[in-house]
Amino acid sequence: MSGWRWLVRRLQVLFAKDSVEREMDEELRFHLDMEIRHLVESGLEPAEARRRALVSFGGIERHKEQVRDVRGARIADDLVQDARVALRSFVRQPGFVLTALATLGIGIGGSVAMFSVLDASLFRSLPYPQSSELVLGRVTRSGQVGWVVSGRDYLDYRVETQSFSGLAAITPFGLSRTVQGSGDAHRVRSMFVSPEVFSTLGVPPLLGRDFTASDGSAGAPLVAMLEHGYWERWHEADPGVVGKKVSVNGTPVTVVGVLPPGFRIVQDADVFIVFREDDQWATARQFHNFLLVGRLARGTALDDAQAEFDVISRRLEEAYPETNADKGVLLTPLRDALVEDYRGVLGMLFAAVGLVLLIACGNVAGLLLARGSTRRAEMSIRSALGAGQGRLARQLLTENALLALGAGIVGVALAMWLQRGIVGFVAMDRLGRVEPGLSSATLAFASLLCLGTVALFGALPAWRVARNSRAATLSSGLRSTAGRSSAAFRRVLVIGQVALTVVLLAGSGLLLRSFAALRSVDPGFDSERLMTAEVMIPRDTYPDAESTVRFFAEFSERLSEIPGVTDVALVSLLPIRDPGNNVRVAKPEAFASSGAIDAYQRVVWPGYFEAMGIRLVAGRDVARTDDQANAPVIVLSEQTARSVFGEEDPIGRLVGVDVGREEPEIREVVGVVGDLVTSSLESGVSGAMYYPFHQRPARAMRLAVRTAGETSAPAAAVRSALRDVDPGVPLSAVATMEEVISASVADRRSVTAVIGLFSFVAILLAVVGVYGVLAYQVARRQHEIGVRMALGASVGEVAGGVLRSGLRLAGIGLGLGIPTALAATSLIRSRLYGVGTVDLPTYAAVAVFVLAVSVVACLIPARRAARVDPVAAFRSE
């Protein structure tokens, strides 16, 4: 019977029940009308006669309720009975149950975990009141969206805008600072913010007061707000800290408040310090250091605010053409801006988990079909005893629902563990602390997923078994015919599993090749046996250039005396570890005509290039004699020298450097060094320029110590040397350069690892599927194999037939999977580096791997077929 006919039959049965109930109702109504007529004839009013008749008969509605109650009780009893039968069948087949629960549990667990992360990161509201009103502003230059806005531009926007009830500015990253005055000197991450930031976000302080407009005025005393966790760790949750002064990099700062627990914006920070209108980065319009965070005024649309900002941007462009040409601000909802870098990664991971779930469902559907084939005799007997197809299908669906429920419990438990790992794998620094958990949305998704898996893996097998039960008999011929139909459907499932696995393997292979290409990028320096750290000296102890130079001279001398240390390098910002800090540089005569280029600026100690393994191309290194008493000099990278001077020899030429004043600073080029990766391996080499430390002393310096042995060994010796120079200066951010580089590609490595793990699970499930189909075929065709062997077929021919059957399935799946993978991997094009989506070596490796594991999956069934005893096969038949 076809599925359509079965559905019509079920509707007929239901309508038949309703017709019986209607007949019962019509009989009651007939007797009720007769009773009312009799009472009216006896002298009662019609209304009173109807009331007494209804009381006498108990009411038709009560009858209907009784019918419904009986019918509901019967259905409930049937469901309980079905559940008991299902549990007894599970006890008899524990291997099948455990396999199904584990397979589905993995698929459901991964899907629920990914949904939990998606819900926590992409869908939930930000932890601020009316967060939908919050907007992020980012700079645009010639249509290209950047990240940070000029502080001076922000002050103009804040004065002129009418579309925002609050407009604030924050630095997009935490700056490392030394704090003294509260226990031992220690390093903190600080963010500079405008006074309006917390009122704009709608976050009042837990203790103390909020910032005020006067805190950001020129010449105002510096004030700060403490992060709650930092307040508990370093100030022991002392409320008396409000009003106290601490030293931040030697500058006194007054603590005016403590923030509530869990507050975070863009990145973690321990101390939030107000920047003032006369600070250098707020007065130099060409320097871009801030993100804009605004709250739209009540009733203002984002498009209207954007139009207003465009008008202000054009006015600023006319007033300051040298810094604001083709420059504007793009306004985006805050949540959308924070998650845009992670949306693609999370979507890719969710798609991979979905593929694994589909493969798992296909596997379980195959298991249920095989199990149903072994239960045809049972279903035939039940059908002969009067059970209809609907009753049998309900029994099977009950079993499937219990399996899905068990798999859902396993999956949710697994998801609780997996979701933490996924958040750890995908570093969502800008978004903040993503705290996934069993939210109501996650539980609802898990429930829908369980119901969906029942429909996906259970409905069709249950319908097929129930349909075949009426026609099936105990005769082997009909049993064989039904088995062929079931086996054909299982082969289709396996082909689909292999195709989906190929998609995952292709994506994993491309990401792996991309990651290998990224890690093979030459950074332009030697990262082996290089220990890095950070040292910052306080302003109050080292107030001038002379004391600063004296400290680092003594410190570098002591470092060079450490046994095993071969080179010591000091630089203001290390490559890759500390991106940013780029300014304009050009020939002096070309600076005013917009001929300047951007280049990263660094302050270096003499010997830095040799210690880092950066080659000297022309000229000389910086020297100790390049001090403030001599002419300013600079060393350029090859790319910067080429961009500024073209093919001309840059040695001895002059360049102008933007230092935030009206006129550039003029320096003589004394050397050219090789290019190196300054920001990230993916962005490649970039222009850079290097100032002598003795001409531009910096209180915050990074050190790079090269050793003859293990890089971690001198860490204790470096700390000891620093204590000998000044015990009040902390050493922070200790790490090897290899660890720094590894951390810079951690996101790509993690995503590649997760997709690779999903691919491994997928190929494992596909192997199980191929093995299951072949094992089932060998068991079903045991009599046929025995006949063939009795007629002279060799062991090799029998085993080869099984191998060919399995490889045929894998080949068809491979043929369907590769075109699908070519289309699907185009979605990850932006995540690839140094490799395209159509990469022949990757697809060739996937094809070979799939065929190889398919051969492995075929070996046991082939061996079993080759060992069939013809006599035993005839006897069993």
N, C-alpha and C positions, 0 to 999 in steps of 0.2 A: 504494500500500500504506500503510495507517495505521501510526502509530508503534507501536501495540500489536502488530500483526502483524509488523512489522520486528523487535521485541524477541523475539517467539516464534521467529522464523526464526533469529535469532542463537543463541538457546539450543539450538535443534535442531542447528545446525551444531556447537556445542561438544559436545553430548551424542553426536553422531555420531562425533566424534574420540575421545571417551572410550570409546565402544563398540568402535571399531577397536582401541584399545589393550587393551581387555579381551579381545578375541578373540585378540590376539597373546599375551597373558599366559596364556590358557587353553590355547593350543597348546603353549606352553613347559611348562606344568604337566603336560600329558598325557605329553609325552616324558620329563619329569623323573620322573614316577611309574613309567613303564615301565623307566627305567634303574635306579631304586632296587629295583624288584621283581627285575630280572635279577641285581643284585649280591647281594641277599639269598638268591636261589636258588643262587648260587655259593658260599654259606657264610659271608658276612659278617653281622655284627650289624646290625640295622636302623639304629642311630645312625651307625655307620661307613659303611654303604651310603649314607645320606642325605648325609653330609659329602662323600664322594667324588663323588656325583652333582652336588652344588652346585658343587664345584670344577670339574668337567668342563663344566658349562653356564655357568659364570661368575656365577651368581647371578641370580635374578629381580630382586632389588632393583637390581643394576647395570644390568639391562636397562631398568628403569623410569627410572633416572637418565639413561641414554642417550637414551631417548625424550624426557624433559623437556629435556635439553640441546639436542637437535636442534630441538625445538619452540621453545625460548627463543631459540636462534640465528636461527631463521627469523623470529621476531617482531622481534628486534633488527635483522636485515637489512632487514625491511620498513620499520621506523621510520626507519632511516638513509636508505633510498631515498625515503621520504615527505618527509623533511627536505630532501634534495637537490632534489626536484621543487619543494618550496615555495620554497626560496631562488631557484631559477631563475625561478619565476613572479614573485617579488618584484622581481627585477632587471628584468624586462620591464615592470613597472608601478611605477616609483619614486614617482610622484605619489600613488597609492593608499596605498602603504606609509607614506610620510611623513605623509600626512593622518591615517591610522589611529594611527600612533605618537604624533603630537602630541596628537590628541584624547584618546586613552586615557591618555597620559603625564600630561596636565594633571589628569585626574580621579584617577588613582592617586596622583600626587604630592601633591595636596592632601589626599587621605584619609590617606596614610601620614604626612604632616607633622602633621596634626591628631591622629592616633592617638599619634604620638610625644610630642606635648605633653600629651595626656591621660594617657598612661602615666607620664610624668615627674612630672606635677603631682598626679594623682588616685589613681594605683594603686601607685606605688612606695612603699616604706617610707620614713619620715623618717630622716634620717642620724644616728640615735641608737640605741644598743643597746636591744634589746627595745622598740622604739618603740610597739608595740601596747599596752604597759602605761601609756603617758603619757596624761594627762587634762588638759583645760583647764577652768578654773572661771571662770564669768562671772556677774555680778550679775543678779538678777531683782527687779523691783519691780512688785508687783500683777500678776504673771504675765507682764510684758513683759521680754524678755531684753535686757540691756544688754551692756556690754563690759568695764568695769573694776570692781574690787572695792575696798572700803575697806582701807587698809593696816592699820588697827587691827583690823578684822574678821579679816583674814588671820592676824594674830598669835594671835587666839583660836582660829581653826580649826586652826592648826598645833599648838597645845598639846593640843587636845581630840580630834583625829581619831586613830583607830586603823586606818583603812583604807588609809593611805598609808605607804609606806616612806620617802618624801620629798615635801615640799610646799614649793614655792618661789613667790616673787612677783617679777614683772618689770614695768617700765613698758611700755605698749603701743606706744611710739614713742620715737624718739631725740630727745634734747634737745641743742640747740646750745650748746656751751661753748668758752671760750677756754683754750688750754693754753699755758703758758710753762714754761721750764726745760729744753727740749729743742729747740735751734735757735731759729728765729724763732717769735714768737707766731703761733698758727694756730687755726682753728676745727675742732672735732671734733663728732661726734655721740656722745652718751653715753647709756647706759641705766642706770637704777638698779635693782639686783637684790638679792634677799635672799641671805644666805650659802649657802643650800642649792641654788642654781639649777644649778650645774654637776654636783654630785654627783647631783641628781635626774635630770638629763638623761643622766647617764652619760658625761660628757665631761671627762676629766682635762686639766689644762693641759699644754702642750708644754714649757714652762719654768716654773720656780718652783713655788709651792704653790697649792693650792686655797684658797678662802675657808673660814674656820672660824666656828663659832657665836659666838665671842668678837668677831669682826669686826663683828657686827651689834648688839652690846650697847650700851647707852646710854653716851655719852661716849667710845667707842672711837675711835682714830685712823682716818681715812678711808683705805681701801685700794681698789685697782683692778686689773683684769685688762685686758690689751691684746689687741685683735683682731690676728690674724696679719698681714694685709695692711698695717694701719696701723703695726705694729711694723717691718715691712720698709721702708716708705716713709719714716717720720719718725725711726726709730731705727736705720736701716741694719742691721737684723737683729742688733743687738748684744745678746748674752746678758747683758751687764753691766747692762742696764736694770732687771733684777729687783733690787729693794731700793732703787732710786733714788726720789727724791721729785720730783714735778712739781707745778706750780700749775694748778689747774683753777678758773677764775673767781676766782683769787686765793686759793683755799683749798689748802693743801698736801695732796697725796694720794700715798701710797706705792704703787708698782707691785710687786705680789707675784707676778705670773705673766703668761705669754703663752699665748693659746689656740691650738689646732691649726688648720691651714689649713682654710678652708671653713666654719668654725663660723658659724651664724646662727640667731637665734631671733626670729620675728615680723618684725623689720626689721633693716636694716644698722645697725651701731654700731661705733665705733672704740674706745671705752673703756667698760668695765663697772665701775660703782662700787657698792659695798655701801651700802645704806641702813641706818640704825641705828634702834633702837626708840624713841629720843627725838627723831627727826626729826619736823618738824611734820606732814608728810603721813602719817606712821605713827601719830601720836597723835590727830589729828582724825578721829573716826569718820565724820563726815558728808562727808569728802572721799574721792572714789573715784579712785584713780590706778593700780591694779595689776591685772594678769592673774595668775591662779593657775595654776601648772603643777605637777602632781603625778604621782608614779609609784605605781600601785596596789601594795599589799602582795601578796606571793605568795599566790595562791589566792583573792584578794578580787575579787568581781564588781563591775562598775560600778554596778549597781542597789543593791547593799548599801552602797557608798560614798555614793551619792546619798541613801539613806535616813538614813545617819548624819549627813550634812551638813544634811539637813532638820531633824533633831532639834536640832543645834547652832544652826541659824538661828532656830528657835522660842525657844530659850533666850535668845539675844541680843536677840530682839524683846521679850521680857518684861523683860530687864534694861535695855534702852535704847530705849524706845518712841518717843522723839522723833527718833531717827535710823534705826532698824531696823524700823519698822512695815512689814509686808507685804514684807519684803526677804529674799531668799535667794540661793543660789548654784546655778547649773546646771552639772553636770559632763558634759562631752562628750569623746569620744576626740579627742586633739589634732589628728590629721590631718583628721578630719571638720570640726572647728571652723575650721581654717585654710583649707580649700578651699571652704567652703559659699558664700562670696561669688563664687567663680569657676566653680563647677560649672555653673550655668545658662548663663553666657556661653560656656564651652567646649562644652557640649552643643549650644547653638544653632549655633555655628560648625561643629561636626562634622556636624550635620544638614544644614547648607547645603552642605558639601563632598560629603556623600553624595548630595544631589540633583544636584549637578554631575556626579558620577560616573555616576549613572543616565542622565542626559541624554547624556553622552559614550558610554556603552555603547549607547544607542539609536541614536546617530549611526553608530557603527561597524557595528552590526548592519544598518542600512540600506545602508551601503557594501558590506558582504559580500553582501547579497541582490542588489544591483545587479551586483556583480562575478560572482556566481554565475549570474545570468541570461545574462551574456555567455559563460559557460563551459559552457553546457548542451550545445553540440555536442561539446566535448571530453569531457564526462562520458558522453555517449551513445556515443561511439566506444569509450571505455574499457569501458563496460558491455557493448557488443556484442562486445568482445574477451574477455569473461569475468569482468570485475571485478564483484563483488557490491556490494550497497548498503553493507554494512559496510565493505568495502575503500575505497569512495569516501568514505564518511563519515569514516573514519579519516584519509584523506589531507587532507580539508578541516579536520578538527579539529587535525591536526598543523600546518597553516598557521596556524590561529587560535592555537594554543598558542605558536608562534614569535612571532606578533604580540604576544601577551600578555606573553611573556618580554621582548621588546624594549621594550614599553611599561612593564613593571615596572622595567627598568633605567633608562629615562628618568625614570620617576616617582620612584624612590628618589633619583636624583641631584637632581631638582627638590625633593624633600622636604627634603634636607639644607640647601637654601637657604631654603625656605619656613618651616621650623620656627623658625628664628631670628627671622624677621619676625613670626610669630604670637606668640611669647613677648614680643617688643617691643611688639606691638599691645595685648596683654592684660596690663596691669600687675598682677602677682600679688605685691604687696609683702609681704603677711603670710606667704605660703607660703615665700618665700625664693628662692634662686637656682635656678631651674628650668633644668637642663642637659639638654635633649633630645639624642638622638643615636641611632645605629644599635644599639640594644640588641637582645638576642635576641628580646624580645617584639615589637619593631618589625619586625625581619626576618621573624619568623613571620607577623605580620599582613600584611606586604607579599606574602609567598608565597601566603597564603590569598586575598588580594585578587586576585592574578593568576589563580589557579585559578578563583576566582569569576567574574571577568570573562570567562574562556574559556567557562564554562558559560552566562553571561548573554548575551553577545553572539555567541557562536560556535556553540553547540550547535544551536539551532533553524535558523539559516540553513544549516548543514552538513547537517542532516537533510532539510530541504526540497529542497536541490539534489540530494542523493543519491537521494531518493525520486523526484524528477521525471526523473532521468537515464534510468531504465529505460523509462518511457513516452515520453520525448521522442525525436523523430526530427528529421531535417533538414527536415521540412516546416514551412512558415511557420505553418500553422494551429495545430498543436499547440504550437508555440513561443509563439504569441500567447496561447494559453489559459494556459500556465504563467506567462507574463509578467504576465497580469492578476492571478493569485493572488499573485505576489510583490509587485506594485505595491500591492495592497490591504493586505498586511501592512506595507509601508513607510509607507503612509499612517497606519496605526494607531500606528506608532512615532513619527511626527512629531507626531501629536495628543498623545501622551503627553509628548513633549519640550516642546511648547508649554504644556501644563498644569503641568508641573513648573517651567518658567520663570516662569509667572505667580505661583506660590507664592513663589519667590525674589524676584521683583520687588515683590510686595506687602509682603513682610517688609522689604525694603530701603527701599521708599517710606515705610512707617510709621516705621522708625527714623530716616530722614532728616527727616521732618516733626517727629518728637519732638526730634531734636537742634536743629533750627531753632527750635522753641518754647523749648527750654532756653536757647539762646544769646540769645534775645530778652528774657530776664528782666532787669528793671531791678535792678541790684545796690544801688541807693540812693546811689551815689556816682559821680563822674566818673572813669573809668579812662583817659581819653585823655592822652597826653603825660605819663605819671606813671612815674617810675623809682623802684623800691623797693630796699632793701638792709637789712642787719642790722648793728648795732654792739653789742658787748658789752664793757664795761670791767672790768678785773680788780679784785677786792676788795682786794688788798694795796696797789694804787696809789690806789684811791678807796674808803677804808674807811668813809666816813660819808655822810650825806645831803648835807651842804654841798658836799663835793668832787664828788659825783655831779652835783648841780645845776649847779655851776660848769662842769664839762666839757661837758655838753649845751648850756648857754647859749652857750658860746664856739663849739661846733661848729655849732649852728643859725645863729649869726650869720655864720660864715664861709660856710655853705651859701647863705645869702640874698645874699651878695656875688658869687656865681658869675655871669658873664654868661649871659643867657638863662634863668635860673631865676626863675620868677614866684612860686612858693609853696613853703614847706617845712613838712612835717608830721612829727611824731614821735609814735609810739604803741607801746605795749608789744607788741601783737599786731595784725597787719594783717587786715582782713576777707578771707575766703576762703583766703588763704595760711596763716593760723594759726588753725584752729578750736580750740575747747575753752576750758577755764578758766572754767567757769560755776559760780556759787554762788547761794545763796538770798538773796532780798531781800523785805521786806514792811514794812508799817507796824509801828512798834515794839510797839504793843499786840497786834498779830496774829501776831507772830513766834513766840511760845511756843505758840500754838494751831494749829500746822500750817497757818497761812494764808500761808506764804511760797511764792514762785514761784522758778524757776530763771532766771537771766539771765547772759549773758556779761559779764565784767568786763574793762575795759581802762583803762590809764593813758595819758593824753594830754597833750601839750604845748600851751600856749595857741596858738590859731590852727589846730588840727588840723581842725576841722569845715569851716572856710572853705577850707583848702588841698585837702581831699578832695572838696569839692563836696557836703557833707552839709548839708541845709537846717536852719536853726535855727527851730524851731516856736514856742517860747515861752521867756521868760527870757533868759539870757545864756550866753556861752561861759565856759570856765574862764579864769582870769587868773593872772598871775604873783604877784598879791597873795594868791592862794589857797594860802598856804604853811602850814607847821606851827605858825606863831604865831597863826593864825586858826582859826575854827570849821571843822570838816570839812564839805565840800560835795560834791555829786555832780550829774552830768547824766544824765538818763534818756532812753532812746529812747521813741518814742510808744507802742509796744506794751507796754513795761515800765510806763510811767506809767499806761496804761489798765488794765493788769492789777492794779496795786497800788491805784490811787485811783479807778478807774471814771471817772465823768463829772466828778469834782471837779477843781478846779484844783490841780495838784501843786506849783506854784511856792511856795517858802517852807515847804512841808510837810517833815516828817521821815520818814526811812526807816531801817530796821535792815538791816545787811548782815552776812552770816555771814563771820567772819574766822577761824574755827577755834577760837574760845574759847567759854566757856559763855554769855556774853552777846554779842549782836550789836553791831556798831559803828554808832553813830547819826550820820547825815549829813543835811544840809539840801539839798533839791532846789533848784538855782538855774537849771536850764535843761532844756528838752526838745528833742531833735533828731529828725530823721526816721529811720524804720526803714531798715535796710540788711541785706544778705545777709552774715551773719557766718561761717557754716560752709560752705555750698555753694549753688550756684544751684538745685539740685534741692530742697533743704530750704526754700528761700525765706527771707523775713525772719524774724528772731528777736529776742527781747528782749535788750537790752544796757544797760549803765550804764558811766559814764566818770568816773574819778577825776582830779583835777588832779595833774600830775606833781610839783609843788612840795610837795604834801602826802604823796605816796606815791612817792618817787623809785625808779626801777628802773634797774639796771645794764645790762639788755638791752633795747634799743629798736630798733624798725623805723623807718626813715625813708622818706618818700614825697616826692620832689622833682618838682614840676611845672615843665615847661619850655615855652618858646615855640616850640621847634622839635623836632628829633629827640630822643626820650627817651634814646637810648643815648649821645648826645654828651657829657653832663656826667659820665659815669661816671668818667673820668680826673680831672676837676676835683674830684669828690667825694672820691676817694682822696687827692688832693693836699691838700685841706682837712683831711682826717682826719689825715694825716701832720703837718701844721703844728700841730695841736692836741696829738697824742700819737702818735709814730711806732710805738709798741708795741701799738696797738690795731688789729686787722685789720678790714677791711670785707668782708662775706661776703654770699652769697645775692643777688647783684645781678641784677635782672630787671625788666622793665616790668610794670605792672599788667595789661596785656593778655595778656602771657605767663603771668602768674599765673592769670588767669581761664581762659585756654586750657588750661593744664595741669590745672586742676580738672575739666575735662570731657574729658580726653584719652582716658579709657577708653571713653566713649560714642562719641567721634569715631572712634576706632580700630575699634570693632566695626562701626559704621555703614559705614566705609570698606571693611572686609573683606567684609561682606555685599554691599555695592555692587559690589565687584570680582567676587565670585562670580556676582552677577546679570548683570554684563556678559558674563562668559564663557558663562553659560547662554543668554542671548539670542543671542549670536554662534553657539553651537552649534545653537540652534533655527533660526536663519536659514539656516545651512548645510543643516540637515535639510529645510526647506521647499524651498530651492533645488534640492537633490538630487532630491527626489521629482518636482518639476515638470520639471526638465531630463530626467530619465529618461522621464517620460511623453511629453514632446515628441519625444524621440528614438525611442521605441517607436511613437508614433502618427504618425510622419512621413508614411507612406503615406495614412493616413486624412485628415490635414490637407491633403495635396495634392489628394485627391479632392474635399474640401469646397471648396477654393479653385477647383478646376477647374469645379465646379458653380455658382460665383458667390458664395461666401462672401467677405466683405470682410476686409481686414487687421484692422480694428477688432474684428470679430466673433471672429476667431481669437484675437487677443491677449486680448480680453475673456474668452473662455472659459478661457484659462490663468489669468488673474488671479482669476476667480471660483473656480476650482478651488483655488488656493493660499489665498485668503481663507476658503474654506469650511473648510479644514483648521485655519487659525488660529482661526476662529470657534468651531469645536467644541472645540479645545484651551482657548480662553478660557472657554467655557461650563463646562467641567469644572474648570478651574484656579481660578476665582474661589470657588466653594463650598469647594474644598479649602483655599484660602488662608485663608478665613474661619475654618475650623476650626484650621488649623495656626498662624496668628498669635496665637491665644489663648494659646499657650505662651510668647509674648514679652511678655505684658501687663505684667509687672513691669518690663520694660526701657523702657516707653514713658512719656513725660512730655507732658502737655497734649494728647494725642490718644488716641482709643480704637482698638480693633482693627477696628471697623466704621467706617471713615473713607471716606465717599463720594468726596471729591476724590482720595484716593490710588488707589482702585480705578478711578475714571474715567481718571486719568492712565495707569495700567497698561494699561487696555484700549486707549486711543488709541495708546499707544506700541507695544504688540504688533501692532496692526493696521497701524501705519505701517511698522514694520520688515518685516512680512510683505509689504506692497506692494513694498518695495525688493527683497526676496528673489524676488518674482515677476517683476520687470521684465525680467531677462535671459532667462529661459525664454520669456516672452511675446514679447519682441522676436525671439527665435530662431524661434518658431513663425510669427510674422507674415512672416518672410523665407523661408519654405519655398518652393522652386520646384516646382510641380506636375510638370513634365516630369522634373526630376531625381528626384523622389520615386517616380514610376512606373518610371523606369529602374533605380533602386536595388532596388526590390522585385522 
